[in-house]
Amino acid sequence: MPSLWTLKSLVIFLNAGKRSKLKEFRNSPRRYHKRSDGQTMLPNEIWSLICSDLSPFDLLNLRRVNRQLNDIVTDRLKALFYLDLLRCDTEQLANEEYEDEDFHQLKKTNIYLHLDERSAVIMVDDRWTSKDVYSLWDMIQFFAPFVRCLTIDVALAEMIVAALSSVKLSRWYAFQCYVDTIGQQGQEELHMKCSKQTNHKRVLFPQMTEFTLRALPSDLAHLSRLSDYGVQKEAIFSNDCIQLVRCTLLEPVGTKMPGEKTICTRFGAKRPHQHLRAFKEWIGAENLKEKYMQQYTA
C-alpha cells in the first residue's frame, strides 16, 4: 500500500502540471489571435451594409483598417464604371442641376467627390490652389485602375499629362496661373515645352474603353498643349482596350452668333482647327480610325 507521502507527492505533481499547461495556454499568441478575431470579425454582408451609409472618404479610409475591410472596399471599387472629372465654379453645387447629388468636400481643399455604386464625380473649383492640384492627382491615381469610361475637362487632361511628364506639378500650376492672367488671344500662343521624353511602363487607366474630353471655345489651347510634355497617349490608355476616343466641343448657351454653323467659327477658322489638328496628331486619330469621334454640342 502506497504511503501517504507518496500519494501527496503525486497530487502535487499532477496539479503543477495542470498549472503549467494552463499558464502556457494563457500566454499562447494563437489564443489571443482567436479571441481578437472573435471579437472583431463581422460577416461581409454586414460590413457592406455599413459601407453603403458611409461618406466616400470614410469608405476609402476603411481600407486601412484590416485586410477584410480592404477587400470589401476594393470589391465595391471594382464595380466602378464611370469617372467624371471637371473643373468649374463649385458654387453651382447649390443649383438645381446638382440638387440630388451627394457631394462631399475633401478636407482643407476645394475638391468635391460624389461616389455611388457605378460612378464617381470629382469636381475641383476653378479657383484651385497648388495643394488642390496635388490632391486631385492623388485621387485620380487612386480611381484610375478601376475606371472603364472617363469623361474629363481638357484642362484637367493637360494636368494629367503634365503629372506623367518630368515637369513638377508645382511648376505646371505656376504656368497655368500665368496663362490665366493674360487674355484669350495671348494664351493661345503659350506653350510649356518639356525637353525630356517620358516613357511609362504602366498605363494610368489600364481598363479604360471610352475616353471623352470636354472643351469650351476658351479651352481649345489646352488641346494643342497636350503634346508639349513628351508623354505618349499609351501612358494614359491601352490601345488594346480603348474602343472610343471622343472630343466634345461645347457651345456656351446663348453665345452662338447668327450665321455660325459650328463652334470652330468662334475665333475664325484657322486657330480652332490648328488646336484640333495638334490634338488629333497627339492622340493618333488616323490610327484610331472609327474609334475617334468629334462632336459639337450645346
Secondary structure per residue as TSV (DSSP state, phi and psi in degrees):
chain	resnum	aa	ss	phi	psi
A	1	M	-	360.0	129.5
A	2	P	-	-67.4	146.8
A	3	S	-	-72.5	161.1
A	4	L	H	-62.9	-37.0
A	5	W	H	-65.1	-36.7
A	6	T	H	-66.1	-44.3
A	7	L	H	-64.1	-41.0
A	8	K	H	-62.9	-40.9
A	9	S	H	-64.0	-38.0
A	10	L	H	-65.5	-41.6
A	11	V	H	-63.7	-43.4
A	12	I	H	-61.4	-41.8
A	13	F	H	-63.1	-44.1
A	14	L	H	-66.8	-41.6
A	15	N	H	-64.5	-38.6
A	16	A	H	-63.6	-38.6
A	17	G	H	-65.0	-40.3
A	18	K	H	-63.5	-43.0
A	19	R	H	-64.2	-40.5
A	20	S	H	-66.4	-39.9
A	21	K	H	-66.1	-40.0
A	22	L	H	-64.8	-41.5
A	23	K	H	-64.2	-40.6
A	24	E	H	-64.0	-39.6
A	25	F	H	-66.6	-41.4
A	26	R	H	-64.9	-34.8
A	27	N	T	-88.4	0.9
A	28	S	-	-70.4	128.0
A	29	P	H	-65.5	-29.8
A	30	R	H	-63.7	-37.0
A	31	R	H	-63.0	-45.6
A	32	Y	H	-65.9	-36.3
A	33	H	H	-62.3	-44.0
A	34	K	H	-66.5	-41.2
A	35	R	H	-65.9	-40.3
A	36	S	H	-63.3	-44.0
A	37	D	H	-62.9	-39.2
A	38	G	H	-64.8	-28.6
A	39	Q	H	-83.8	-32.7
A	40	T	H	-105.1	-21.6
A	41	M	-	-72.4	127.1
A	42	L	-	-125.0	151.3
A	43	P	-	-61.1	150.4
A	44	N	H	-60.0	-31.3
A	45	E	H	-63.0	-39.9
A	46	I	H	-68.3	-42.8
A	47	W	H	-63.9	-34.1
A	48	S	H	-64.2	-39.3
A	49	L	H	-65.7	-39.7
A	50	I	H	-64.1	-42.9
A	51	C	H	-63.5	-32.2
A	52	S	H	-67.8	-19.0
A	53	D	T	-102.7	2.8
A	54	L	S	-89.7	155.1
A	55	S	-	-70.1	158.3
A	56	P	H	-55.3	-42.5
A	57	F	H	-71.7	-35.7
A	58	D	H	-65.7	-38.1
A	59	L	H	-62.4	-46.1
A	60	L	H	-67.5	-32.1
A	61	N	H	-69.6	-21.3
A	62	L	G	-61.9	-23.7
A	63	R	G	-62.4	-20.6
A	64	R	G	-84.3	-10.3
A	65	V	T	-72.9	-58.3
A	66	N	-	-159.1	178.3
A	67	R	H	-66.9	-37.5
A	68	Q	H	-60.6	-48.7
A	69	L	H	-69.3	-34.1
A	70	N	H	-60.8	-42.7
A	71	D	H	-67.3	-38.6
A	72	I	H	-65.3	-46.7
A	73	V	H	-66.7	-39.5
A	74	T	H	-62.5	-39.5
A	75	D	H	-62.6	-37.3
A	76	R	H	-67.5	-38.5
A	77	L	H	-69.1	-29.9
A	78	K	H	-66.2	-22.0
A	79	A	T	-82.3	-5.6
A	80	L	-	-67.8	132.6
A	81	F	-	-117.5	-43.3
A	82	Y	E	-113.6	142.0
A	83	L	E	-133.9	126.3
A	84	D	E	-117.5	123.2
A	85	L	E	-116.7	122.7
A	86	L	E	-143.0	150.0
A	87	R	E	-117.2	123.3
A	88	C	E	-160.6	-177.4
A	89	D	-	-77.8	110.3
A	90	T	G	-71.2	-5.8
A	91	E	G	-65.3	-18.8
A	92	Q	G	-70.0	-8.3
A	93	L	G	-59.9	-24.4
A	94	A	G	-83.4	-7.9
A	95	N	S	-75.6	167.0
A	96	E	G	-64.0	-28.4
A	97	E	G	-58.9	-32.8
A	98	Y	G	-114.0	19.0
A	99	E	T	-63.1	-36.4
A	100	D	T	-90.5	-4.1
A	101	E	-	-86.8	144.0
A	102	D	-	-106.4	93.3
A	103	F	-	-98.0	139.8
A	104	H	E	-123.0	134.2
A	105	Q	E	-87.5	132.2
A	106	L	-	-70.4	130.2
A	107	K	T	-55.2	132.6
A	108	K	T	62.5	28.1
A	109	T	S	-138.6	175.1
A	110	N	S	-106.0	36.8
A	111	I	E	-113.9	136.4
A	112	Y	E	-124.1	144.0
A	113	L	E	-130.1	132.0
A	114	H	E	-118.3	130.9
A	115	L	E	-138.2	127.4
A	116	D	-	-131.1	-165.9
A	117	E	S	-65.1	-32.9
A	118	R	S	-116.0	-13.9
A	119	S	E	-145.5	159.7
A	120	A	E	-137.0	141.6
A	121	V	E	-125.0	123.9
A	122	I	E	-115.1	123.2
A	123	M	E	-122.9	130.4
A	124	V	E	-120.0	141.6
A	125	D	E	-69.1	144.5
A	126	D	T	-69.2	-10.7
A	127	R	T	-100.1	49.6
A	128	W	-	-73.9	163.2
A	129	T	-	-114.2	173.9
A	130	S	H	-62.2	-37.0
A	131	K	H	-64.1	-38.1
A	132	D	H	-60.7	-40.2
A	133	V	H	-61.7	-47.1
A	134	Y	H	-67.3	-40.5
A	135	S	H	-65.6	-40.2
A	136	L	H	-63.8	-41.8
A	137	W	H	-63.3	-38.9
A	138	D	H	-62.8	-41.2
A	139	M	H	-67.3	-40.0
A	140	I	H	-62.2	-44.0
A	141	Q	H	-64.0	-32.5
A	142	F	H	-68.0	-45.7
A	143	F	H	-82.6	-20.0
A	144	A	G	-53.9	-43.0
A	145	P	G	-64.2	-17.5
A	146	F	G	-100.5	-13.2
A	147	V	-	-81.8	136.4
A	148	R	S	-104.1	-38.9
A	149	C	E	-124.1	120.6
A	150	L	E	-115.4	127.7
A	151	T	E	-119.0	128.6
A	152	I	E	-147.4	141.4
A	153	D	E	-67.3	142.0
A	154	V	H	-63.9	-29.0
A	155	A	H	-63.3	-37.3
A	156	L	H	-76.6	-28.5
A	157	A	H	-63.1	-39.9
A	158	E	H	-63.8	-37.7
A	159	M	H	-61.7	-41.7
A	160	I	H	-63.0	-45.0
A	161	V	H	-62.8	-41.5
A	162	A	H	-64.3	-38.7
A	163	A	H	-65.7	-30.8
A	164	L	H	-80.6	-10.0
A	165	S	S	-91.3	-173.9
A	166	S	S	-83.4	-0.9
A	167	V	S	-79.6	135.5
A	168	K	-	-72.6	140.9
A	169	L	H	-62.9	-31.4
A	170	S	H	-64.1	-39.1
A	171	R	H	-68.6	-41.1
A	172	W	H	-62.9	-41.3
A	173	Y	H	-62.9	-41.1
A	174	A	H	-62.2	-38.6
A	175	F	H	-63.7	-42.2
A	176	Q	H	-65.0	-38.4
A	177	C	H	-62.4	-39.8
A	178	Y	H	-66.1	-41.9
A	179	V	H	-60.7	-39.1
A	180	D	H	-69.5	-19.3
A	181	T	H	-82.8	-15.9
A	182	I	S	-103.8	170.8
A	183	G	-	-73.5	171.7
A	184	Q	H	-59.8	-45.1
A	185	Q	H	-66.1	-37.5
A	186	G	H	-70.4	-38.5
A	187	Q	H	-72.4	-18.1
A	188	E	T	-69.4	-20.1
A	189	E	T	-92.5	-7.3
A	190	L	-	-87.2	133.8
A	191	H	-	-138.7	149.0
A	192	M	-	-111.3	96.0
A	193	K	-	-79.2	135.2
A	194	C	-	-115.3	117.4
A	195	S	-	-75.5	-22.1
A	196	K	S	-97.2	125.7
A	197	Q	-	-77.2	134.6
A	198	T	B	-109.6	124.1
A	199	N	-	-108.4	125.2
A	200	H	-	-111.3	129.8
A	201	K	S	-82.7	-24.7
A	202	R	S	-109.4	147.6
A	203	V	-	-93.4	134.7
A	204	L	S	-65.4	-45.6
A	205	F	B	-114.9	78.8
A	206	P	T	-66.5	-25.6
A	207	Q	T	-102.6	4.2
A	208	M	-	-68.8	130.3
A	209	T	-	-111.4	-22.0
A	210	E	E	-134.6	126.9
A	211	F	E	-126.2	115.1
A	212	T	E	-121.0	125.9
A	213	L	E	-108.6	133.5
A	214	R	E	-103.0	139.4
A	215	A	E	-147.5	129.3
A	216	L	-	-84.9	166.9
A	217	P	G	-54.8	-35.4
A	218	S	G	-76.1	-8.0
A	219	D	G	-101.1	-0.7
A	220	L	H	-62.7	-28.2
A	221	A	H	-62.3	-28.4
A	222	H	H	-62.6	-33.0
A	223	L	H	-60.9	-44.7
A	224	S	H	-76.3	-17.7
A	225	R	H	-85.0	-9.2
A	226	L	G	-62.1	-27.6
A	227	S	G	-88.5	2.6
A	228	D	G	-81.0	-14.2
A	229	Y	G	-103.0	3.6
A	230	G	S	69.8	26.5
A	231	V	B	-112.6	127.2
A	232	Q	-	-83.9	156.3
A	233	K	G	-62.9	-24.7
A	234	E	G	-65.0	-16.0
A	235	A	G	-76.5	-16.3
A	236	I	T	-100.4	-47.4
A	237	F	B	-138.1	160.6
A	238	S	-	-89.8	131.4
A	239	N	T	-63.5	-25.5
A	240	D	T	-76.1	-28.3
A	241	C	T	-95.9	-31.7
A	242	I	-	-64.9	135.0
A	243	Q	-	-117.2	-22.5
A	244	L	E	-154.5	130.2
A	245	V	E	-118.0	118.3
A	246	R	E	-120.1	130.2
A	247	C	E	-109.5	110.8
A	248	T	E	-103.2	117.4
A	249	L	E	-99.8	116.7
A	250	L	E	-92.3	137.1
A	251	E	-	-100.6	113.7
A	252	P	-	-57.3	138.4
A	253	V	T	-62.1	129.6
A	254	G	T	82.5	10.2
A	255	T	-	-106.3	-9.2
A	256	K	-	-73.2	130.8
A	257	M	-	-88.9	153.2
A	258	P	T	-58.6	134.6
A	259	G	T	90.5	-10.6
A	260	E	-	-79.2	134.7
A	261	K	-	-97.0	-38.6
A	262	T	S	-137.6	171.5
A	263	I	G	-66.9	-22.8
A	264	C	G	-74.5	-3.5
A	265	T	G	-93.5	2.6
A	266	R	T	-62.2	-45.6
A	267	F	T	-113.7	23.1
A	268	G	-	94.5	165.4
A	269	A	S	-77.8	-31.5
A	270	K	H	-73.4	-51.2
A	271	R	H	-64.7	-50.5
A	272	P	H	-60.7	-42.2
A	273	H	H	-67.9	-27.8
A	274	Q	H	-66.3	-42.6
A	275	H	H	-64.8	-43.9
A	276	L	H	-65.3	-38.2
A	277	R	H	-64.7	-41.2
A	278	A	H	-63.8	-39.2
A	279	F	H	-66.3	-43.1
A	280	K	H	-65.5	-33.6
A	281	E	H	-67.9	-40.5
A	282	W	H	-68.5	-42.1
A	283	I	H	-77.3	-15.1
A	284	G	T	73.9	49.8
A	285	A	H	-60.8	-34.8
A	286	E	H	-65.1	-39.7
A	287	N	H	-74.6	-30.6
A	288	L	H	-70.6	-30.3
A	289	K	G	56.1	-119.8
A	290	E	G	-70.2	-8.4
A	291	K	G	-78.1	-14.2
A	292	Y	E	-97.5	135.3
A	293	M	E	-138.5	138.3
A	294	Q	E	-126.5	125.4
A	295	Q	E	-135.3	154.8
A	296	Y	E	-120.0	130.5
A	297	T	E	-148.3	155.5
A	298	A	-	-89.4	360.0
